[in-house]
Amino acid sequence: GSTVSLSVFSVDGRRVVDLLSHAIQPAGTQAVFWDGRLPSGGSAPAGVYFLRLEAPGRSESVRAVLMNP
């Protein structure tokens, strides 16, 4: 396995929440679910966010849209 971090950032670059923080994950495809909650327990506003995955020797970001009901 590898140690990975997965964080959600706002469009202005602020870290919104850490979904994984230096967690050891096995090799292969993994799934992580974000329910749109902030660390304070409130809901994040609807909008565009960036998810950033960091692993040894690799860093990737993807754009995501959070839609609140």
PQR file with spaces between the fields and no chain letter, atoms N, CA, C, O and H, PARSE charges and radii, in Angstrom:
ATOM       1  N    GLY     1       0.810   -1.191    0.000 -0.4000 1.5000
ATOM       2  CA   GLY     1       0.000    0.000    0.000 -0.0000 2.0000
ATOM       3  C    GLY     1       0.851    1.252    0.000  0.5500 1.7000
ATOM       4  O    GLY     1       2.066    1.189    0.189 -0.5500 1.4000
ATOM       5  N    SER     2       0.222    2.368   -0.209 -0.4000 1.5000
ATOM       6  CA   SER     2       0.885    3.673   -0.219 -0.0000 2.0000
ATOM       7  C    SER     2       0.168    4.624    0.724  0.5500 1.7000
ATOM       8  O    SER     2      -1.016    4.461    1.018 -0.5500 1.4000
ATOM       9  H    SER     2      -0.765    2.419   -0.362  0.4000 1.0000
ATOM      10  N    THR     3       0.909    5.619    1.190 -0.4000 1.5000
ATOM      11  CA   THR     3       0.329    6.662    2.024 -0.0000 2.0000
ATOM      12  C    THR     3      -0.208    7.747    1.110  0.5500 1.7000
ATOM      13  O    THR     3       0.535    8.313    0.308 -0.5500 1.4000
ATOM      14  H    THR     3       1.871    5.752    0.951  0.4000 1.0000
ATOM      15  N    VAL     4      -1.496    8.040    1.228 -0.4000 1.5000
ATOM      16  CA   VAL     4      -2.127    9.021    0.349 -0.0000 2.0000
ATOM      17  C    VAL     4      -2.898   10.058    1.159  0.5500 1.7000
ATOM      18  O    VAL     4      -3.321    9.813    2.289 -0.5500 1.4000
ATOM      19  H    VAL     4      -2.099    7.580    1.880  0.4000 1.0000
ATOM      20  N    SER     5      -3.065   11.221    0.542 -0.4000 1.5000
ATOM      21  CA   SER     5      -3.913   12.278    1.100 -0.0000 2.0000
ATOM      22  C    SER     5      -4.862   12.722    0.003  0.5500 1.7000
ATOM      23  O    SER     5      -4.482   12.803   -1.165 -0.5500 1.4000
ATOM      24  H    SER     5      -2.722   11.420   -0.376  0.4000 1.0000
ATOM      25  N    LEU     6      -6.094   13.008    0.381 -0.4000 1.5000
ATOM      26  CA   LEU     6      -7.103   13.487   -0.560 -0.0000 2.0000
ATOM      27  C    LEU     6      -7.827   14.642    0.110  0.5500 1.7000
ATOM      28  O    LEU     6      -8.454   14.475    1.156 -0.5500 1.4000
ATOM      29  H    LEU     6      -6.403   12.943    1.330  0.4000 1.0000
ATOM      30  N    SER     7      -7.733   15.823   -0.506 -0.4000 1.5000
ATOM      31  CA   SER     7      -8.330   17.023    0.067 -0.0000 2.0000
ATOM      32  C    SER     7      -9.238   17.697   -0.947  0.5500 1.7000
ATOM      33  O    SER     7      -9.063   17.553   -2.157 -0.5500 1.4000
ATOM      34  H    SER     7      -7.223   15.959   -1.355  0.4000 1.0000
ATOM      35  N    VAL     8     -10.213   18.438   -0.426 -0.4000 1.5000
ATOM      36  CA   VAL     8     -11.135   19.219   -1.244 -0.0000 2.0000
ATOM      37  C    VAL     8     -10.763   20.690   -1.061  0.5500 1.7000
ATOM      38  O    VAL     8     -10.597   21.163    0.063 -0.5500 1.4000
ATOM      39  H    VAL     8     -10.355   18.555    0.557  0.4000 1.0000
ATOM      40  N    PHE     9     -10.635   21.410   -2.183 -0.4000 1.5000
ATOM      41  CA   PHE     9     -10.281   22.822   -2.166 -0.0000 2.0000
ATOM      42  C    PHE     9     -11.364   23.641   -2.857  0.5500 1.7000
ATOM      43  O    PHE     9     -12.006   23.171   -3.796 -0.5500 1.4000
ATOM      44  H    PHE     9     -10.770   21.026   -3.096  0.4000 1.0000
ATOM      45  N    SER    10     -11.561   24.857   -2.389 -0.4000 1.5000
ATOM      46  CA   SER    10     -12.470   25.790   -3.059 -0.0000 2.0000
ATOM      47  C    SER    10     -11.765   26.362   -4.286  0.5500 1.7000
ATOM      48  O    SER    10     -10.560   26.174   -4.452 -0.5500 1.4000
ATOM      49  H    SER    10     -11.040   25.239   -1.625  0.4000 1.0000
ATOM      50  N    VAL    11     -12.512   27.060   -5.148 -0.4000 1.5000
ATOM      51  CA   VAL    11     -11.910   27.626   -6.358 -0.0000 2.0000
ATOM      52  C    VAL    11     -10.859   28.685   -6.040  0.5500 1.7000
ATOM      53  O    VAL    11      -9.993   28.958   -6.872 -0.5500 1.4000
ATOM      54  H    VAL    11     -13.491   27.212   -5.013  0.4000 1.0000
ATOM      55  N    ASP    12     -10.920   29.293   -4.839 -0.4000 1.5000
ATOM      56  CA   ASP    12      -9.902   30.283   -4.476 -0.0000 2.0000
ATOM      57  C    ASP    12      -8.706   29.654   -3.767  0.5500 1.7000
ATOM      58  O    ASP    12      -7.847   30.368   -3.249 -0.5500 1.4000
ATOM      59  H    ASP    12     -11.623   29.072   -4.164  0.4000 1.0000
ATOM      60  N    GLY    13      -8.643   28.316   -3.740 -0.4000 1.5000
ATOM      61  CA   GLY    13      -7.470   27.630   -3.216 -0.0000 2.0000
ATOM      62  C    GLY    13      -7.499   27.299   -1.729  0.5500 1.7000
ATOM      63  O    GLY    13      -6.529   26.755   -1.202 -0.5500 1.4000
ATOM      64  H    GLY    13      -9.341   27.736   -4.160  0.4000 1.0000
ATOM      65  N    ARG    14      -8.590   27.617   -1.049 -0.4000 1.5000
ATOM      66  CA   ARG    14      -8.684   27.281    0.378 -0.0000 2.0000
ATOM      67  C    ARG    14      -9.017   25.798    0.547  0.5500 1.7000
ATOM      68  O    ARG    14      -9.879   25.253   -0.143 -0.5500 1.4000
ATOM      69  H    ARG    14      -9.378   28.059   -1.478  0.4000 1.0000
ATOM      70  N    ARG    15      -8.311   25.164    1.484 -0.4000 1.5000
ATOM      71  CA   ARG    15      -8.615   23.762    1.795 -0.0000 2.0000
ATOM      72  C    ARG    15      -9.949   23.724    2.540  0.5500 1.7000
ATOM      73  O    ARG    15     -10.114   24.395    3.559 -0.5500 1.4000
ATOM      74  H    ARG    15      -7.611   25.607    2.044  0.4000 1.0000
ATOM      75  N    VAL    16     -10.891   22.946    2.034 -0.4000 1.5000
ATOM      76  CA   VAL    16     -12.228   22.867    2.612 -0.0000 2.0000
ATOM      77  C    VAL    16     -12.306   21.712    3.609  0.5500 1.7000
ATOM      78  O    VAL    16     -12.803   21.873    4.723 -0.5500 1.4000
ATOM      79  H    VAL    16     -10.757   22.402    1.206  0.4000 1.0000
ATOM      80  N    VAL    17     -11.813   20.558    3.198 -0.4000 1.5000
ATOM      81  CA   VAL    17     -11.860   19.371    4.055 -0.0000 2.0000
ATOM      82  C    VAL    17     -10.821   18.361    3.575  0.5500 1.7000
ATOM      83  O    VAL    17     -10.523   18.276    2.383 -0.5500 1.4000
ATOM      84  H    VAL    17     -11.409   20.427    2.293  0.4000 1.0000
ATOM      85  N    ASP    18     -10.281   17.605    4.513 -0.4000 1.5000
ATOM      86  CA   ASP    18      -9.400   16.486    4.189 -0.0000 2.0000
ATOM      87  C    ASP    18     -10.226   15.215    4.245  0.5500 1.7000
ATOM      88  O    ASP    18     -10.793   14.890    5.288 -0.5500 1.4000
ATOM      89  H    ASP    18     -10.523   17.675    5.481  0.4000 1.0000
ATOM      90  N    LEU    19     -10.301   14.498    3.144 -0.4000 1.5000
ATOM      91  CA   LEU    19     -11.036   13.237    3.108 -0.0000 2.0000
ATOM      92  C    LEU    19     -10.155   12.079    3.539  0.5500 1.7000
ATOM      93  O    LEU    19     -10.623   11.144    4.188 -0.5500 1.4000
ATOM      94  H    LEU    19      -9.840   14.762    2.296  0.4000 1.0000
ATOM      95  N    LEU    20      -8.878   12.140    3.178 -0.4000 1.5000
ATOM      96  CA   LEU    20      -7.859   11.198    3.630 -0.0000 2.0000
ATOM      97  C    LEU    20      -6.633   12.008    3.994  0.5500 1.7000
ATOM      98  O    LEU    20      -6.223   12.888    3.238 -0.5500 1.4000
ATOM      99  H    LEU    20      -8.498   12.900    2.651  0.4000 1.0000
ATOM     100  N    SER    21      -6.053   11.725    5.125 -0.4000 1.5000
ATOM     101  CA   SER    21      -4.862   12.466    5.543 -0.0000 2.0000
ATOM     102  C    SER    21      -3.769   11.484    5.914  0.5500 1.7000
ATOM     103  O    SER    21      -3.780   10.908    7.002 -0.5500 1.4000
ATOM     104  H    SER    21      -6.387   11.009    5.739  0.4000 1.0000
ATOM     105  N    HIS    22      -2.829   11.298    5.009 -0.4000 1.5000
ATOM     106  CA   HIS    22      -1.704   10.382    5.209 -0.0000 2.0000
ATOM     107  C    HIS    22      -2.209    8.982    5.582  0.5500 1.7000
ATOM     108  O    HIS    22      -1.693    8.343    6.499 -0.5500 1.4000
ATOM     109  H    HIS    22      -2.820   11.765    4.125  0.4000 1.0000
ATOM     110  N    ALA    23      -3.216    8.530    4.858 -0.4000 1.5000
ATOM     111  CA   ALA    23      -3.814    7.220    5.102 -0.0000 2.0000
ATOM     112  C    ALA    23      -3.135    6.170    4.234  0.5500 1.7000
ATOM     113  O    ALA    23      -2.820    6.423    3.071 -0.5500 1.4000
ATOM     114  H    ALA    23      -3.635    9.049    4.113  0.4000 1.0000
ATOM     115  N    ILE    24      -2.918    5.020    4.789 -0.4000 1.5000
ATOM     116  CA   ILE    24      -2.333    3.921    4.024 -0.0000 2.0000
ATOM     117  C    ILE    24      -3.462    3.212    3.286  0.5500 1.7000
ATOM     118  O    ILE    24      -4.406    2.709    3.896 -0.5500 1.4000
ATOM     119  H    ILE    24      -3.173    4.814    5.734  0.4000 1.0000
ATOM     120  N    GLN    25      -3.347    3.184    1.962 -0.4000 1.5000
ATOM     121  CA   GLN    25      -4.357    2.576    1.100 -0.0000 2.0000
ATOM     122  C    GLN    25      -3.733    1.434    0.318  0.5500 1.7000
ATOM     123  O    GLN    25      -2.588    1.548   -0.120 -0.5500 1.4000
ATOM     124  H    GLN    25      -2.581    3.592    1.467  0.4000 1.0000
ATOM     125  N    PRO    26      -4.452    0.338    0.131 -0.5600 1.5000
ATOM     126  CA   PRO    26      -3.924   -0.773   -0.659  0.2800 2.0000
ATOM     127  C    PRO    26      -3.851   -0.395   -2.139  0.5500 1.7000
ATOM     128  O    PRO    26      -4.521    0.535   -2.588 -0.5500 1.4000
ATOM     129  N    ALA    27      -3.038   -1.121   -2.877 -0.4000 1.5000
ATOM     130  CA   ALA    27      -2.937   -0.896   -4.317 -0.0000 2.0000
ATOM     131  C    ALA    27      -4.280   -1.188   -4.971  0.5500 1.7000
ATOM     132  O    ALA    27      -5.061   -2.000   -4.474 -0.5500 1.4000
ATOM     133  H    ALA    27      -2.493   -1.876   -2.512  0.4000 1.0000
ATOM     134  N    GLY    28      -4.538   -0.527   -6.079 -0.4000 1.5000
ATOM     135  CA   GLY    28      -5.762   -0.771   -6.825 -0.0000 2.0000
ATOM     136  C    GLY    28      -6.742    0.381   -6.710  0.5500 1.7000
ATOM     137  O    GLY    28      -6.449    1.404   -6.092 -0.5500 1.4000
ATOM     138  H    GLY    28      -3.904    0.132   -6.483  0.4000 1.0000
ATOM     139  N    THR    29      -7.889    0.206   -7.302 -0.4000 1.5000
ATOM     140  CA   THR    29      -8.922    1.230   -7.324 -0.0000 2.0000
ATOM     141  C    THR    29      -9.576    1.343   -5.956  0.5500 1.7000
ATOM     142  O    THR    29      -9.927    0.337   -5.342 -0.5500 1.4000
ATOM     143  H    THR    29      -8.127   -0.626   -7.803  0.4000 1.0000
ATOM     144  N    GLN    30      -9.736    2.573   -5.485 -0.4000 1.5000
ATOM     145  CA   GLN    30     -10.374    2.847   -4.204 -0.0000 2.0000
ATOM     146  C    GLN    30     -11.496    3.854   -4.429  0.5500 1.7000
ATOM     147  O    GLN    30     -11.495    4.570   -5.430 -0.5500 1.4000
ATOM     148  H    GLN    30      -9.451    3.391   -5.984  0.4000 1.0000
ATOM     149  N    ALA    31     -12.441    3.912   -3.514 -0.4000 1.5000
ATOM     150  CA   ALA    31     -13.534    4.880   -3.591 -0.0000 2.0000
ATOM     151  C    ALA    31     -13.592    5.652   -2.279  0.5500 1.7000
ATOM     152  O    ALA    31     -13.443    5.081   -1.199 -0.5500 1.4000
ATOM     153  H    ALA    31     -12.442    3.330   -2.700  0.4000 1.0000
ATOM     154  N    VAL    32     -13.809    6.958   -2.393 -0.4000 1.5000
ATOM     155  CA   VAL    32     -13.970    7.819   -1.226 -0.0000 2.0000
ATOM     156  C    VAL    32     -15.231    8.641   -1.451  0.5500 1.7000
ATOM     157  O    VAL    32     -15.446    9.159   -2.547 -0.5500 1.4000
ATOM     158  H    VAL    32     -13.929    7.422   -3.271  0.4000 1.0000
ATOM     159  N    PHE    33     -16.061    8.764   -0.431 -0.4000 1.5000
ATOM     160  CA   PHE    33     -17.320    9.478   -0.530 -0.0000 2.0000
ATOM     161  C    PHE    33     -17.245   10.755    0.294  0.5500 1.7000
ATOM     162  O    PHE    33     -16.809   10.727    1.445 -0.5500 1.4000
ATOM     163  H    PHE    33     -15.887    8.343    0.460  0.4000 1.0000
ATOM     164  N    TRP    34     -17.667   11.875   -0.287 -0.4000 1.5000
ATOM     165  CA   TRP    34     -17.788   13.139    0.444 -0.0000 2.0000
ATOM     166  C    TRP    34     -19.250   13.526    0.426  0.5500 1.7000
ATOM     167  O    TRP    34     -19.840   13.681   -0.643 -0.5500 1.4000
ATOM     168  H    TRP    34     -18.021   11.897   -1.222  0.4000 1.0000
ATOM     169  N    ASP    35     -19.838   13.684    1.593 -0.4000 1.5000
ATOM     170  CA   ASP    35     -21.254   14.024    1.691 -0.0000 2.0000
ATOM     171  C    ASP    35     -21.510   15.528    1.637  0.5500 1.7000
ATOM     172  O    ASP    35     -22.637   15.974    1.852 -0.5500 1.4000
ATOM     173  H    ASP    35     -19.359   13.558    2.461  0.4000 1.0000
ATOM     174  N    GLY    36     -20.470   16.310    1.352 -0.4000 1.5000
ATOM     175  CA   GLY    36     -20.624   17.759    1.259 -0.0000 2.0000
ATOM     176  C    GLY    36     -20.562   18.463    2.597  0.5500 1.7000
ATOM     177  O    GLY    36     -20.814   19.665    2.680 -0.5500 1.4000
ATOM     178  H    GLY    36     -19.554   15.948    1.177  0.4000 1.0000
ATOM     179  N    ARG    37     -20.230   17.731    3.639 -0.4000 1.5000
ATOM     180  CA   ARG    37     -20.145   18.327    4.976 -0.0000 2.0000
ATOM     181  C    ARG    37     -18.764   18.927    5.214  0.5500 1.7000
ATOM     182  O    ARG    37     -17.748   18.429    4.729 -0.5500 1.4000
ATOM     183  H    ARG    37     -20.025   16.754    3.571  0.4000 1.0000
ATOM     184  N    LEU    38     -18.768   20.010    5.975 -0.4000 1.5000
ATOM     185  CA   LEU    38     -17.539   20.670    6.407 -0.0000 2.0000
ATOM     186  C    LEU    38     -17.095   20.057    7.728  0.5500 1.7000
ATOM     187  O    LEU    38     -17.893   19.400    8.396 -0.5500 1.4000
ATOM     188  H    LEU    38     -19.593   20.415    6.369  0.4000 1.0000
ATOM     189  N    PRO    39     -15.839   20.256    8.117 -0.5600 1.5000
ATOM     190  CA   PRO    39     -15.387   19.726    9.412  0.2800 2.0000
ATOM     191  C    PRO    39     -16.243   20.216   10.583  0.5500 1.7000
ATOM     192  O    PRO    39     -16.341   19.529   11.600 -0.5500 1.4000
ATOM     193  N    SER    40     -16.862   21.389   10.456 -0.4000 1.5000
ATOM     194  CA   SER    40     -17.716   21.942   11.507 -0.0000 2.0000
ATOM     195  C    SER    40     -19.062   21.230   11.593  0.5500 1.7000
ATOM     196  O    SER    40     -19.803   21.414   12.558 -0.5500 1.4000
ATOM     197  H    SER    40     -16.783   21.947    9.630  0.4000 1.0000
ATOM     198  N    GLY    41     -19.382   20.409   10.575 -0.4000 1.5000
ATOM     199  CA   GLY    41     -20.653   19.701   10.543 -0.0000 2.0000
ATOM     200  C    GLY    41     -21.680   20.327    9.620  0.5500 1.7000
ATOM     201  O    GLY    41     -22.668   19.682    9.268 -0.5500 1.4000
ATOM     202  H    GLY    41     -18.780   20.259    9.791  0.4000 1.0000
ATOM     203  N    GLY    42     -21.463   21.578    9.221 -0.4000 1.5000
ATOM     204  CA   GLY    42     -22.375   22.247    8.293 -0.0000 2.0000
ATOM     205  C    GLY    42     -22.159   21.767    6.872  0.5500 1.7000
ATOM     206  O    GLY    42     -21.216   21.029    6.586 -0.5500 1.4000
ATOM     207  H    GLY    42     -20.661   22.102    9.507  0.4000 1.0000
ATOM     208  N    SER    43     -23.033   22.188    5.998 -0.4000 1.5000
ATOM     209  CA   SER    43     -22.931   21.818    4.585 -0.0000 2.0000
ATOM     210  C    SER    43     -22.101   22.838    3.818  0.5500 1.7000
ATOM     211  O    SER    43     -22.221   24.043    4.037 -0.5500 1.4000
ATOM     212  H    SER    43     -23.799   22.787    6.230  0.4000 1.0000
ATOM     213  N    ALA    44     -21.265   22.347    2.926 -0.4000 1.5000
ATOM     214  CA   ALA    44     -20.512   23.229    2.031 -0.0000 2.0000
ATOM     215  C    ALA    44     -21.490   23.804    1.013  0.5500 1.7000
ATOM     216  O    ALA    44     -22.433   23.122    0.614 -0.5500 1.4000
ATOM     217  H    ALA    44     -21.168   21.367    2.749  0.4000 1.0000
ATOM     218  N    PRO    45     -21.280   25.048    0.589 -0.5600 1.5000
ATOM     219  CA   PRO    45     -22.177   25.614   -0.418  0.2800 2.0000
ATOM     220  C    PRO    45     -22.018   24.914   -1.770  0.5500 1.7000
ATOM     221  O    PRO    45     -20.944   24.412   -2.102 -0.5500 1.4000
ATOM     222  N    ALA    46     -23.091   24.891   -2.529 -0.4000 1.5000
ATOM     223  CA   ALA    46     -23.028   24.325   -3.877 -0.0000 2.0000
ATOM     224  C    ALA    46     -22.019   25.124   -4.690  0.5500 1.7000
ATOM     225  O    ALA    46     -21.872   26.330   -4.492 -0.5500 1.4000
ATOM     226  H    ALA    46     -23.964   25.299   -2.260  0.4000 1.0000
ATOM     227  N    GLY    47     -21.330   24.457   -5.596 -0.4000 1.5000
ATOM     228  CA   GLY    47     -20.369   25.154   -6.442 -0.0000 2.0000
ATOM     229  C    GLY    47     -19.277   24.234   -6.934  0.5500 1.7000
ATOM     230  O    GLY    47     -19.365   23.012   -6.813 -0.5500 1.4000
ATOM     231  H    GLY    47     -21.449   23.478   -5.757  0.4000 1.0000
ATOM     232  N    VAL    48     -18.242   24.843   -7.494 -0.4000 1.5000
ATOM     233  CA   VAL    48     -17.114   24.122   -8.058 -0.0000 2.0000
ATOM     234  C    VAL    48     -16.040   23.946   -6.984  0.5500 1.7000
ATOM     235  O    VAL    48     -15.727   24.878   -6.243 -0.5500 1.4000
ATOM     236  H    VAL    48     -18.171   25.836   -7.592  0.4000 1.0000
ATOM     237  N    TYR    49     -15.487   22.745   -6.914 -0.4000 1.5000
ATOM     238  CA   TYR    49     -14.406   22.414   -5.990 -0.0000 2.0000
ATOM     239  C    TYR    49     -13.340   21.647   -6.753  0.5500 1.7000
ATOM     240  O    TYR    49     -13.580   21.157   -7.857 -0.5500 1.4000
ATOM     241  H    TYR    49     -15.742   21.988   -7.516  0.4000 1.0000
ATOM     242  N    PHE    50     -12.174   21.549   -6.162 -0.4000 1.5000
ATOM     243  CA   PHE    50     -11.099   20.752   -6.724 -0.0000 2.0000
ATOM     244  C    PHE    50     -10.684   19.708   -5.707  0.5500 1.7000
ATOM     245  O    PHE    50     -10.488   20.021   -4.533 -0.5500 1.4000
ATOM     246  H    PHE    50     -11.978   21.947   -5.266  0.4000 1.0000
ATOM     247  N    LEU    51     -10.550   18.473   -6.152 -0.4000 1.5000
ATOM     248  CA   LEU    51     -10.078   17.397   -5.304 -0.0000 2.0000
ATOM     249  C    LEU    51      -8.635   17.123   -5.669  0.5500 1.7000
ATOM     250  O    LEU    51      -8.301   16.947   -6.840 -0.5500 1.4000
ATOM     251  H    LEU    51     -10.710   18.219   -7.106  0.4000 1.0000
ATOM     252  N    ARG    52      -7.785   17.089   -4.661 -0.4000 1.5000
ATOM     253  CA   ARG    52      -6.360   16.882   -4.905 -0.0000 2.0000
ATOM     254  C    ARG    52      -5.907   15.621   -4.195  0.5500 1.7000
ATOM     255  O    ARG    52      -6.028   15.504   -2.975 -0.5500 1.4000
ATOM     256  H    ARG    52      -8.056   17.232   -3.710  0.4000 1.0000
ATOM     257  N    LEU    53      -5.381   14.672   -4.971 -0.4000 1.5000
ATOM     258  CA   LEU    53      -4.848   13.421   -4.467 -0.0000 2.0000
ATOM     259  C    LEU    53      -3.331   13.502   -4.476  0.5500 1.7000
ATOM     260  O    LEU    53      -2.725   13.830   -5.496 -0.5500 1.4000
ATOM     261  H    LEU    53      -5.283   14.767   -5.962  0.4000 1.0000
ATOM     262  N    GLU    54      -2.726   13.206   -3.344 -0.4000 1.5000
ATOM     263  CA   GLU    54      -1.267   13.194   -3.246 -0.0000 2.0000
ATOM     264  C    GLU    54      -0.819   11.830   -2.748  0.5500 1.7000
ATOM     265  O    GLU    54      -1.303   11.328   -1.734 -0.5500 1.4000
ATOM     266  H    GLU    54      -3.219   12.940   -2.515  0.4000 1.0000
ATOM     267  N    ALA    55       0.111   11.245   -3.480 -0.4000 1.5000
ATOM     268  CA   ALA    55       0.708    9.958   -3.140 -0.0000 2.0000
ATOM     269  C    ALA    55       2.193   10.052   -3.451  0.5500 1.7000
ATOM     270  O    ALA    55       2.611   10.963   -4.167 -0.5500 1.4000
ATOM     271  H    ALA    55       0.505   11.652   -4.304  0.4000 1.0000
ATOM     272  N    PRO    56       2.989    9.146   -2.939 -0.5600 1.5000
ATOM     273  CA   PRO    56       4.426    9.216   -3.225  0.2800 2.0000
ATOM     274  C    PRO    56       4.702    9.287   -4.723  0.5500 1.7000
ATOM     275  O    PRO    56       4.330    8.386   -5.475 -0.5500 1.4000
ATOM     276  N    GLY    57       5.357   10.367   -5.148 -0.4000 1.5000
ATOM     277  CA   GLY    57       5.724   10.545   -6.549 -0.0000 2.0000
ATOM     278  C    GLY    57       4.580   10.935   -7.466  0.5500 1.7000
ATOM     279  O    GLY    57       4.737   10.928   -8.687 -0.5500 1.4000
ATOM     280  H    GLY    57       5.659   11.099   -4.537  0.4000 1.0000
ATOM     281  N    ARG    58       3.431   11.276   -6.898 -0.4000 1.5000
ATOM     282  CA   ARG    58       2.281   11.586   -7.756 -0.0000 2.0000
ATOM     283  C    ARG    58       1.345   12.582   -7.077  0.5500 1.7000
ATOM     284  O    ARG    58       1.090   12.500   -5.876 -0.5500 1.4000
ATOM     285  H    ARG    58       3.303   11.282   -5.906  0.4000 1.0000
ATOM     286  N    SER    59       0.845   13.514   -7.865 -0.4000 1.5000
ATOM     287  CA   SER    59      -0.129   14.479   -7.380 -0.0000 2.0000
ATOM     288  C    SER    59      -1.084   14.789   -8.529  0.5500 1.7000
ATOM     289  O    SER    59      -0.653   15.142   -9.627 -0.5500 1.4000
ATOM     290  H    SER    59       1.052   13.580   -8.842  0.4000 1.0000
ATOM     291  N    GLU    60      -2.383   14.655   -8.268 -0.4000 1.5000
ATOM     292  CA   GLU    60      -3.375   14.912   -9.305 -0.0000 2.0000
ATOM     293  C    GLU    60      -4.523   15.725   -8.739  0.5500 1.7000
ATOM     294  O    GLU    60      -4.880   15.582   -7.570 -0.5500 1.4000
ATOM     295  H    GLU    60      -2.733   14.368   -7.376  0.4000 1.0000
ATOM     296  N    SER    61      -5.101   16.581   -9.574 -0.4000 1.5000
ATOM     297  CA   SER    61      -6.275   17.359   -9.187 -0.0000 2.0000
ATOM     298  C    SER    61      -7.367   17.163  -10.229  0.5500 1.7000
ATOM     299  O    SER    61      -7.098   17.050  -11.425 -0.5500 1.4000
ATOM     300  H    SER    61      -4.811   16.697  -10.524  0.4000 1.0000
ATOM     301  N    VAL    62      -8.607   17.125   -9.745 -0.4000 1.5000
ATOM     302  CA   VAL    62      -9.755   17.052  -10.642 -0.0000 2.0000
ATOM     303  C    VAL    62     -10.793   18.057  -10.178  0.5500 1.7000
ATOM     304  O    VAL    62     -10.891   18.367   -8.991 -0.5500 1.4000
ATOM     305  H    VAL    62      -8.825   17.216   -8.774  0.4000 1.0000
ATOM     306  N    ARG    63     -11.561   18.558  -11.122 -0.4000 1.5000
ATOM     307  CA   ARG    63     -12.621   19.521  -10.839 -0.0000 2.0000
ATOM     308  C    ARG    63     -13.903   18.737  -10.558  0.5500 1.7000
ATOM     309  O    ARG    63     -14.191   17.737  -11.215 -0.5500 1.4000
ATOM     310  H    ARG    63     -11.481   18.306  -12.086  0.4000 1.0000
ATOM     311  N    ALA    64     -14.663   19.209   -9.571 -0.4000 1.5000
ATOM     312  CA   ALA    64     -15.934   18.565   -9.221 -0.0000 2.0000
ATOM     313  C    ALA    64     -16.956   19.643   -8.926  0.5500 1.7000
ATOM     314  O    ALA    64     -16.607   20.749   -8.513 -0.5500 1.4000
ATOM     315  H    ALA    64     -14.428   20.021   -9.037  0.4000 1.0000
ATOM     316  N    VAL    65     -18.211   19.318   -9.138 -0.4000 1.5000
ATOM     317  CA   VAL    65     -19.308   20.236   -8.843 -0.0000 2.0000
ATOM     318  C    VAL    65     -20.153   19.625   -7.735  0.5500 1.7000
ATOM     319  O    VAL    65     -20.613   18.488   -7.849 -0.5500 1.4000
ATOM     320  H    VAL    65     -18.495   18.420   -9.474  0.4000 1.0000
ATOM     321  N    LEU    66     -20.355   20.387   -6.662 -0.4000 1.5000
ATOM     322  CA   LEU    66     -21.212   19.964   -5.565 -0.0000 2.0000
ATOM     323  C    LEU    66     -22.566   20.607   -5.770  0.5500 1.7000
ATOM     324  O    LEU    66     -22.681   21.829   -5.866 -0.5500 1.4000
ATOM     325  H    LEU    66     -19.982   21.310   -6.569  0.4000 1.0000
ATOM     326  N    MET    67     -23.593   19.772   -5.837 -0.4000 1.5000
ATOM     327  CA   MET    67     -24.958   20.269   -6.017 -0.0000 2.0000
ATOM     328  C    MET    67     -25.741   19.909   -4.765  0.5500 1.7000
ATOM     329  O    MET    67     -25.895   18.732   -4.441 -0.5500 1.4000
ATOM     330  H    MET    67     -23.500   18.779   -5.759  0.4000 1.0000
ATOM     331  N    ASN    68     -26.230   20.909   -4.068 -0.4000 1.5000
ATOM     332  CA   ASN    68     -27.037   20.672   -2.860 -0.0000 2.0000
ATOM     333  C    ASN    68     -28.502   20.523   -3.263  0.5500 1.7000
ATOM     334  O    ASN    68     -28.975   21.193   -4.182 -0.5500 1.4000
ATOM     335  H    ASN    68     -26.105   21.866   -4.331  0.4000 1.0000
ATOM     336  N    PRO    69     -29.216   19.633   -2.563 -0.5600 1.5000
ATOM     337  CA   PRO    69     -30.638   19.440   -2.895  0.2800 2.0000
ATOM     338  C    PRO    69     -31.465   20.661   -2.587  0.5500 1.7000
ATOM     339  O    PRO    69     -32.676   20.659   -2.809 -0.5500 1.4000
